[in-house]
Amino acid sequence: MGIVAGLDSSSESTRIVVCDADTGAVVRQGYAPHPVEKGHEVDPQAWLISLGEAAGGGLLEGVQAIGVAAQPHGLLPLDVEGNLVRPALVGNDKRAQSAAADLIDSLGGRTAWAQAVGAVPQATHAVTKLRWLARTEPAHAARIAEVMQPHDWLAWQLLGRPARRTTDRGGASATGFWSAATESYRPDLVELALGHQVRLPELLSPSGTAGFTPEGLLISAGTGETMAAAFGLGVGEGDAVISLGASGSVFGIHHEALVDPSGTITTFADATGRYLPVVHTSNAVRVLRGAAEMLGTDLAGLSELAMNSSPGAYGMVLLPYLEGERTPHLPHTAGSLHGMRRDSMKPEHLARAAVEGMLCGLADALDVLRGRGMAVRRVFLLGAAAELFAVQAVAPALFGVPVVVPQPAEYAALGAARQAAWAWGVAHGTLGPAGGAESGAGGGSAWVDPPQWPAAASQIFEPGEELAVGQAVRQQYAAVRDESYPGALQREG
């Protein structure tokens, strides 16, 4: 087939991988940083400059198709001529928190939003940013004639700003005005937020083509970073992915959209025609970093200390709700340490309690997905903390399934490249029909399977004989959690 490329335009940099379209082997890579963002707004021209630098030196020579992944939840408001009304708003902008609460009330509450689009508005959502603009910048809001997300805009620029504007279902599902249940936009929610209708990008199927450059380079549908990373990892139904950042996220691949009246589960679309239900926690690695600072060490030192303790941390339980918590919904609480006795007040037991507390909190989030019928046969663990020996030793028994720790790689860019190979193969008829896959979820009448690239190189950690011990640790944690916050977790899902 030839070679394809995938680019990941994150909040910090542009990363490009060029791959053999048949095998997925990486043949060359490029990287360029983005300018340091001041606040939560950015001139998207900086993304194009970074892209050009990352692709310099003939990196894309011979490439036949390219896929674009980009930071999620950004909003580019455009006027009738396709020019920016104001700088782009990026995903981590929290100024719209009050606008989110306003929108929730405007539609009749959290349950109404969950049923409408599979998500309850957060400050990050595009629909919430539109409400914020309408309330704080009415002159700008009045000029908005269309909206795009970062990956939509980048693909459009690569194509020379054609009349056709496109997106994919994964990106659309992160806006707050696309329904996972009906696979369609909710323009009434755009009007509810902004006060008037706008042009929305055309929705492409997962293997669709956004267009061709004048040089004949195919640009695929593109998608959000999370969706691209899942595709690059090669996860499928039965897999869950836990991302260990300062906060945590737990998501899986599911064959149908999950409507969660409480709003604990946010249902996105993935990059393959399936769905990607997500549960967030407010606290993950910040728990380990905080404990490490208390003990005068770093994460590696904390891990070593924790392995000098025993399962259950000598009776100590740390509830990891340092910044409040989203799962369970305890926004105004704080973390707490329980079960201290004179002989348990040692650094190694506190270190162990921190590791177990963080992982038990994530296991609670995983159970929310299980409680809604999502099978979990293995868990992928991502993030630098996944490399800690204590995390690898403790996680399988607490999650109750094998834990997969992939080797570090540019998985979002790889997912974008795999999507490019898929779109090129469909456009040129070089990929065969699906063998029992869903029939064209997300649009299109003839479904064709994506190219089969090798799974990510990984280490696998089995629960083994420690499974019963792990479940005892979870029971100890649950007893403290439920005594401290009766019924909190039962309200989720």
C-alpha positions as CSV (number, residue, x, y, z in Angstrom):
1,M,0.0,0.0,0.0
2,G,2.8,2.4,0.7
3,I,3.3,4.7,3.7
4,V,1.0,6.9,5.7
5,A,1.4,9.5,8.4
6,G,-0.4,10.4,11.6
7,L,0.0,13.6,13.5
8,D,-0.9,14.4,17.1
9,S,-1.3,18.1,17.8
10,S,-1.5,18.1,21.6
11,S,-1.7,21.1,24.0
12,E,2.2,21.1,24.1
13,S,3.6,19.9,20.8
14,T,3.1,18.3,17.4
15,R,4.3,14.7,17.0
16,I,4.3,13.0,13.6
17,V,4.8,9.3,12.8
18,V,5.3,7.9,9.3
19,C,4.3,4.3,9.1
20,D,4.2,1.4,6.7
21,A,0.6,1.2,5.8
22,D,0.5,-2.6,5.8
23,T,2.4,-3.4,8.9
24,G,2.2,-0.3,11.0
25,A,6.0,-0.2,11.4
26,V,7.3,3.3,12.2
27,V,9.8,4.4,9.5
28,R,10.4,8.0,10.7
29,Q,9.2,10.5,13.2
30,G,9.0,14.3,13.7
31,Y,8.5,16.6,16.7
32,A,8.1,20.3,17.4
33,P,6.9,22.1,20.5
34,H,4.0,24.5,20.6
35,P,4.6,28.0,21.9
36,V,3.9,28.3,25.6
37,E,0.2,29.1,26.0
38,K,-0.7,32.1,28.1
39,G,-3.9,31.4,29.9
40,H,-6.5,29.3,28.1
41,E,-6.5,30.8,24.7
42,V,-4.3,30.3,21.7
43,D,-3.8,31.5,18.2
44,P,-4.2,28.2,16.2
45,Q,-1.7,29.5,13.6
46,A,0.9,28.4,16.2
47,W,-0.3,24.8,15.6
48,L,0.3,25.1,11.9
49,I,3.8,26.6,12.5
50,S,4.6,23.7,14.8
51,L,3.2,21.2,12.3
52,G,5.5,22.6,9.6
53,E,8.5,22.4,11.8
54,A,7.7,18.8,12.8
55,A,7.3,17.8,9.2
56,G,10.5,19.6,8.1
57,G,13.4,17.9,6.3
58,G,11.2,15.9,3.9
59,L,9.5,13.9,6.7
60,L,6.3,13.5,4.6
61,E,8.0,12.6,1.4
62,G,6.2,9.7,-0.3
63,V,3.3,9.8,2.2
64,Q,0.0,8.9,0.5
65,A,-2.4,9.7,3.4
66,I,-2.4,11.5,6.7
67,G,-4.6,11.4,9.7
68,V,-5.0,14.2,12.2
69,A,-5.5,13.8,16.0
70,A,-5.6,16.8,18.2
71,Q,-6.2,18.0,21.7
72,P,-9.8,17.5,22.8
73,H,-12.5,20.0,23.8
74,G,-11.0,23.0,22.0
75,L,-13.3,25.5,20.3
76,L,-12.6,27.6,17.3
77,P,-15.3,30.1,16.7
78,L,-15.5,31.3,13.0
79,D,-17.3,34.0,11.2
80,V,-19.3,33.7,7.9
81,E,-16.0,33.8,5.9
82,G,-14.3,31.1,8.0
83,N,-12.0,33.5,9.9
84,L,-11.5,33.3,13.6
85,V,-13.8,35.6,15.6
86,R,-11.4,35.4,18.5
87,P,-8.5,33.1,19.7
88,A,-9.3,29.5,20.1
89,L,-10.4,28.3,23.6
90,V,-8.6,25.2,24.7
91,G,-9.8,22.2,26.6
92,N,-8.4,23.0,30.1
93,D,-10.2,26.4,30.3
94,K,-12.2,26.3,33.6
95,R,-13.6,29.8,33.3
96,A,-16.9,28.3,32.1
97,Q,-17.8,26.3,35.2
98,S,-20.6,28.7,36.1
99,A,-21.8,28.5,32.5
100,A,-21.9,24.7,32.8
101,A,-24.2,24.9,35.8
102,D,-26.4,27.4,34.0
103,L,-26.7,25.1,31.0
104,I,-27.5,22.1,33.1
105,D,-30.4,24.0,34.7
106,S,-31.6,25.4,31.3
107,L,-32.3,21.9,30.0
108,G,-33.8,20.6,33.2
109,G,-30.9,19.0,35.1
110,R,-28.2,16.4,34.8
111,T,-30.5,13.5,33.8
112,A,-31.9,15.5,30.9
113,W,-28.4,16.2,29.5
114,A,-27.3,12.6,30.0
115,Q,-30.3,11.4,28.1
116,A,-29.9,14.0,25.4
117,V,-26.2,13.6,24.5
118,G,-24.7,11.0,26.8
119,A,-22.8,13.7,28.8
120,V,-23.5,16.4,31.4
121,P,-21.9,19.7,30.5
122,Q,-18.5,20.5,32.1
123,A,-16.4,23.6,31.6
124,T,-14.4,21.7,29.0
125,H,-17.2,21.0,26.6
126,A,-17.6,23.2,23.4
127,V,-21.3,23.7,24.2
128,T,-20.4,25.2,27.6
129,K,-17.7,27.4,26.0
130,L,-20.4,28.7,23.6
131,R,-22.6,29.7,26.6
132,W,-19.7,31.4,28.3
133,L,-19.0,33.4,25.1
134,A,-22.7,34.4,24.8
135,R,-22.6,35.7,28.4
136,T,-19.2,37.3,28.6
137,E,-18.4,38.3,25.0
138,P,-21.7,38.9,23.4
139,A,-20.3,40.9,20.5
140,H,-18.0,38.0,19.6
141,A,-20.8,35.5,20.1
142,A,-23.1,37.3,17.7
143,R,-20.5,37.0,14.9
144,I,-20.0,33.2,15.3
145,A,-21.3,31.5,12.2
146,E,-19.6,28.1,12.5
147,V,-17.5,26.2,15.0
148,M,-14.7,23.7,14.7
149,Q,-12.6,21.6,17.0
150,P,-8.8,21.6,16.7
151,H,-8.5,18.4,14.6
152,D,-11.3,19.6,12.2
153,W,-9.6,23.0,11.7
154,L,-6.1,21.5,11.1
155,A,-7.5,19.0,8.5
156,W,-9.4,21.9,6.8
157,Q,-6.2,24.0,6.7
158,L,-4.2,21.1,5.2
159,L,-6.9,20.8,2.5
160,G,-6.6,24.5,1.6
161,R,-9.8,25.6,3.4
162,P,-12.3,24.0,1.0
163,A,-16.1,24.7,1.1
164,R,-16.6,21.3,2.8
165,R,-16.0,21.2,6.5
166,T,-15.8,17.7,8.2
167,T,-15.3,16.0,11.5
168,D,-15.6,12.5,12.9
169,R,-18.0,11.1,15.4
170,G,-15.3,10.8,18.0
171,G,-14.6,14.5,17.9
172,A,-18.3,15.4,17.6
173,S,-19.1,13.4,20.7
174,A,-16.8,15.6,22.8
175,T,-18.8,18.8,22.0
176,G,-21.8,18.4,24.2
177,F,-24.1,18.9,21.2
178,W,-23.9,15.5,19.5
179,S,-26.0,12.6,20.7
180,A,-24.3,9.3,21.1
181,A,-27.6,7.5,21.2
182,T,-28.8,8.9,17.8
183,E,-25.4,9.5,16.2
184,S,-26.5,13.0,15.2
185,Y,-26.1,16.7,16.2
186,R,-28.4,18.4,18.5
187,P,-28.5,21.9,17.0
188,D,-31.1,22.9,19.5
189,L,-28.5,22.7,22.2
190,V,-26.2,24.9,20.2
191,E,-29.0,27.5,20.1
192,L,-29.7,27.0,23.8
193,A,-26.0,27.8,24.5
194,L,-25.3,30.5,22.0
195,G,-28.6,32.0,21.2
196,H,-28.5,31.2,17.5
197,Q,-27.7,28.4,15.1
198,V,-24.3,27.9,13.5
199,R,-22.8,25.7,10.8
200,L,-21.5,22.4,12.0
201,P,-19.0,20.2,10.3
202,E,-20.2,17.2,8.2
203,L,-19.9,13.9,10.1
204,L,-17.7,11.3,8.4
205,S,-17.7,7.6,9.0
206,P,-14.6,6.2,10.9
207,S,-12.9,5.2,7.6
208,G,-14.1,8.3,5.7
209,T,-12.0,10.8,3.8
210,A,-12.1,14.5,4.5
211,G,-10.6,15.3,1.1
212,F,-7.4,15.4,-1.0
213,T,-4.8,18.1,-1.2
214,P,-3.8,19.5,-4.5
215,E,-0.8,17.1,-4.5
216,G,-3.2,14.2,-4.1
217,L,-2.5,13.5,-0.4
218,L,-5.6,11.9,1.2
219,I,-6.7,13.5,4.5
220,S,-8.7,11.1,6.7
221,A,-11.6,12.0,9.0
222,G,-9.3,12.7,12.0
223,T,-10.3,12.4,15.6
224,G,-9.7,13.5,19.2
225,E,-6.5,12.5,21.0
226,T,-8.2,10.0,23.4
227,M,-9.9,8.2,20.5
228,A,-6.7,8.1,18.4
229,A,-4.7,6.8,21.3
230,A,-7.2,4.0,21.9
231,F,-7.0,3.1,18.2
232,G,-3.2,3.2,18.3
233,L,-3.1,1.0,21.3
234,G,-5.3,-1.5,19.5
235,V,-7.8,-1.9,22.4
236,G,-11.2,-3.4,21.8
237,E,-14.2,-4.7,23.6
238,G,-13.3,-6.2,26.9
239,D,-10.4,-3.8,27.4
240,A,-10.4,-0.9,29.8
241,V,-7.8,1.9,29.8
242,I,-6.8,3.7,33.0
243,S,-4.8,6.9,32.4
244,L,-2.7,8.0,35.4
245,G,-2.3,11.8,35.3
246,A,-2.7,14.2,38.2
247,S,-6.3,13.2,37.9
248,G,-7.5,9.9,36.5
249,S,-9.7,8.6,33.7
250,V,-11.1,5.1,33.1
251,F,-12.6,4.2,29.8
252,G,-13.5,1.2,27.8
253,I,-14.7,0.1,24.4
254,H,-18.3,-0.8,24.2
255,H,-20.7,-1.9,21.5
256,E,-23.4,0.5,22.5
257,A,-23.8,4.0,24.0
258,L,-24.3,4.0,27.8
259,V,-26.9,6.5,29.0
260,D,-26.1,7.3,32.6
261,P,-28.8,9.4,34.3
262,S,-26.3,10.5,37.0
263,G,-23.8,11.9,34.5
264,T,-21.0,9.9,36.1
265,I,-20.3,8.2,32.8
266,T,-19.6,10.3,29.8
267,T,-20.2,8.4,26.6
268,F,-17.9,9.4,23.7
269,A,-17.7,7.7,20.3
270,D,-14.5,6.0,19.5
271,A,-12.5,6.0,16.2
272,T,-13.8,2.6,15.0
273,G,-17.6,2.9,15.1
274,R,-18.0,1.8,18.7
275,Y,-18.3,3.8,21.9
276,L,-16.0,5.0,24.5
277,P,-17.6,5.4,27.9
278,V,-15.4,7.3,30.4
279,V,-15.4,7.8,34.1
280,H,-13.2,10.5,35.6
281,T,-11.6,10.8,39.0
282,S,-10.2,14.0,40.4
283,N,-7.3,12.4,42.0
284,A,-4.6,10.0,40.8
285,V,-0.9,10.7,40.7
286,R,-1.3,13.8,42.8
287,V,-2.0,11.4,45.7
288,L,1.4,9.7,45.1
289,R,3.2,13.0,44.7
290,G,1.7,14.5,47.8
291,A,2.6,11.4,49.9
292,A,6.1,11.4,48.4
293,E,6.6,15.1,49.5
294,M,5.4,14.3,53.0
295,L,8.0,11.5,53.2
296,G,10.8,13.6,51.7
297,T,11.2,11.4,48.6
298,D,10.2,11.2,45.0
299,L,7.8,8.8,43.2
300,A,10.5,6.1,42.8
301,G,11.3,6.4,46.4
302,L,7.7,6.2,47.4
303,S,7.3,3.0,45.3
304,E,10.3,1.4,47.1
305,L,8.9,2.3,50.5
306,A,5.5,0.9,49.6
307,M,7.1,-2.5,48.7
308,N,8.6,-2.6,52.2
309,S,5.1,-2.7,53.7
310,S,2.5,-5.4,53.3
311,P,-1.0,-5.5,51.6
312,G,-3.5,-3.4,53.6
313,A,-0.7,-1.0,54.8
314,Y,-0.8,-2.4,58.3
315,G,-4.5,-1.3,58.6
316,M,-4.1,2.2,57.2
317,V,-6.5,3.4,54.6
318,L,-6.1,6.6,52.6
319,L,-9.2,8.0,51.0
320,P,-7.6,9.9,48.0
321,Y,-10.1,12.7,47.7
322,L,-7.5,15.5,47.9
323,E,-9.1,17.9,45.4
324,G,-12.7,16.8,46.1
325,E,-13.8,13.9,44.0
326,R,-15.9,13.3,40.8
327,T,-16.3,9.5,41.4
328,P,-18.0,9.3,43.9
329,H,-19.5,12.8,43.5
330,L,-17.9,14.5,46.5
331,P,-16.8,17.9,45.1
332,H,-16.3,19.6,48.5
333,T,-14.6,16.9,50.5
334,A,-10.9,16.3,51.3
335,G,-8.6,13.3,51.6
336,S,-8.3,11.5,54.9
337,L,-6.1,8.9,56.5
338,H,-7.7,6.2,58.7
339,G,-6.6,3.3,60.9
340,M,-3.5,4.9,62.3
341,R,-1.9,3.1,65.3
342,R,1.4,3.7,66.9
343,D,3.0,0.7,65.3
344,S,1.6,1.5,61.8
345,M,2.9,5.1,61.8
346,K,5.9,4.3,59.6
347,P,6.9,5.7,56.2
348,E,6.5,2.4,54.4
349,H,2.9,2.0,55.6
350,L,1.9,5.5,54.6
351,A,3.5,5.0,51.2
352,R,1.6,1.7,50.7
353,A,-1.7,3.4,51.8
354,A,-1.1,6.1,49.2
355,V,-0.6,3.6,46.4
356,E,-3.5,1.4,47.5
357,G,-5.8,4.4,48.0
358,M,-5.1,5.8,44.5
359,L,-5.7,2.4,42.9
360,C,-8.8,1.7,45.0
361,G,-10.3,5.0,43.9
362,L,-9.7,4.1,40.3
363,A,-11.1,0.6,40.9
364,D,-14.3,2.3,42.1
365,A,-14.5,4.1,38.8
366,L,-13.9,0.9,36.9
367,D,-16.7,-0.7,38.8
368,V,-19.1,2.0,37.6
369,L,-18.5,0.8,34.1
370,R,-18.8,-2.8,35.1
371,G,-22.1,-2.0,36.8
372,R,-23.5,-0.7,33.5
373,G,-22.7,-4.0,31.8
374,M,-19.3,-3.3,30.3
375,A,-17.1,-6.4,30.4
376,V,-13.6,-5.9,31.6
377,R,-11.1,-8.7,30.8
378,R,-7.9,-6.7,31.1
379,V,-6.8,-3.2,32.0
380,F,-4.3,-1.0,30.1
381,L,-2.4,1.3,32.5
382,L,-1.0,4.5,31.0
383,G,1.2,7.3,32.3
384,A,4.6,7.6,33.9
385,A,3.3,6.3,37.2
386,A,2.4,3.0,35.5
387,E,6.1,2.3,35.4
388,L,6.4,2.3,39.2
389,F,7.1,-1.2,40.6
390,A,4.6,-0.7,43.4
391,V,1.8,0.2,41.0
392,Q,2.5,-2.8,38.8
393,A,2.6,-5.1,41.8
394,V,-0.6,-3.9,43.5
395,A,-2.9,-3.0,40.5
396,P,-3.7,-6.5,39.1
397,A,-5.0,-7.8,42.4
398,L,-7.1,-4.7,43.1
399,F,-8.5,-4.5,39.6
400,G,-9.1,-8.3,39.5
401,V,-7.8,-8.8,35.9
402,P,-4.5,-8.8,34.1
403,V,-2.9,-5.3,33.8
404,V,-1.1,-4.4,30.6
405,V,1.6,-1.6,30.7
406,P,2.4,-0.6,27.1
407,Q,5.9,0.6,26.3
408,P,6.0,4.4,25.8
409,A,5.1,5.3,22.2
410,E,3.2,8.0,20.3
411,Y,-0.1,6.2,20.5
412,A,-2.3,9.1,19.4
413,A,-0.2,9.7,16.4
414,L,-0.1,6.0,15.6
415,G,-3.9,5.9,15.8
416,A,-4.1,8.8,13.4
417,A,-1.8,7.0,11.0
418,R,-3.8,3.8,11.3
419,Q,-6.9,5.7,10.5
420,A,-5.2,7.2,7.4
421,A,-4.2,3.7,6.2
422,W,-7.9,2.7,6.7
423,A,-9.3,5.6,4.8
424,W,-6.7,5.1,2.0
425,G,-7.5,1.4,1.8
426,V,-11.3,2.1,1.6
427,A,-10.8,4.8,-1.0
428,H,-8.7,2.6,-3.2
429,G,-10.4,-0.8,-2.6
430,T,-7.4,-2.5,-1.1
431,L,-9.0,-3.5,2.2
432,G,-11.5,-6.4,2.3
433,P,-15.0,-6.4,3.8
434,A,-15.6,-6.8,7.5
435,G,-15.8,-10.2,9.0
436,G,-18.8,-9.8,11.3
437,A,-18.1,-6.3,12.5
438,E,-20.9,-3.8,13.1
439,S,-22.4,-2.6,9.9
440,G,-21.1,0.9,9.3
441,A,-21.6,2.6,12.7
442,G,-21.3,6.3,12.2
443,G,-22.3,6.3,8.6
444,G,-21.6,4.5,5.4
445,S,-23.4,1.5,4.0
446,A,-20.4,-0.9,3.4
447,W,-18.3,-1.6,6.4
448,V,-14.6,-2.4,5.9
449,D,-12.4,-3.5,8.8
450,P,-9.4,-1.3,9.7
451,P,-5.9,-2.6,8.8
452,Q,-4.6,-5.1,11.4
453,W,-1.5,-3.6,12.9
454,P,0.4,-5.3,15.7
455,A,-0.7,-4.7,19.2
456,A,1.4,-2.3,21.3
457,A,4.5,-3.9,22.9
458,S,3.7,-4.3,26.5
459,Q,4.4,-5.9,29.9
460,I,1.5,-8.0,31.3
461,F,1.0,-8.4,35.1
462,E,-1.3,-11.1,36.3
463,P,-3.3,-11.0,39.6
464,G,-2.3,-14.6,40.3
465,E,-2.4,-15.8,43.9
466,E,-2.6,-12.2,45.2
467,L,-6.2,-11.8,43.9
468,A,-7.8,-12.8,47.2
469,V,-5.4,-10.5,49.1
470,G,-6.3,-7.7,46.7
471,Q,-10.0,-8.1,47.2
472,A,-9.5,-8.0,51.0
473,V,-7.6,-4.7,50.6
474,R,-10.6,-3.4,48.6
475,Q,-13.0,-4.5,51.2
476,Q,-11.0,-2.7,53.9
477,Y,-11.0,0.4,51.7
478,A,-14.7,0.2,51.0
479,A,-15.6,-0.2,54.6
480,V,-13.8,3.1,55.4
481,R,-15.2,4.8,52.4
482,D,-18.8,3.8,53.1
483,E,-18.5,4.7,56.8
484,S,-17.1,8.1,55.9
485,Y,-19.5,8.8,53.0
486,P,-22.6,6.5,53.3
487,G,-24.2,5.7,50.0
488,A,-21.8,8.0,48.0
489,L,-20.8,5.3,45.5
490,Q,-24.2,3.8,45.3
491,R,-25.4,7.1,43.8
492,E,-23.0,6.7,40.9
493,G,-24.2,5.0,37.7
